[in-house]
Amino acid sequence: MIYEIKLKQLMPLLDEAVEMVSHYKGGYSNEFLGAENFTIALYEAINDLKRGDFSVFKKLWCWFAPTCDWDDFVNEPAGTILSNKIYEILNELRKDSGDFNFSSSNP
């Protein structure tokens, strides 16, 4: 029950995130050469999640962690607020469930 509530809270935030990052160009992060590549990967991960592929939670958790990929491309107050909300929900899911292949030492 709590899982479903958290997932329903997460999905519109992720849709908002892909829309926001799609307006950025260039840059780089630890994993991506350009905001365009990050946008594509985020869009694909969201679609995978919508199809029930929960293995993407690990990827999303890493991308939205403070000072990680999201922050490398979207460095504005609204983006920080959004990523903090997303990361908080992902972190709760990480702590609450072993279903997403998370471990405490290796996100």
GIZIZI-V828859 format. One line per field, one symbol per residue. burial: + if it has 9 or more other ideal C-beta (glycine too) atoms within 8 Angstrom, else -. A space follows every 10 residues. Layout:
burial->???
This chain:
burial->--+--++-++ +-++++++-+ +--+--+-+- -+-++-+++- +++-++-++- ----++++++ +++++--+++ ++++----++ -++++++-++ ++++--+--+ -+-----
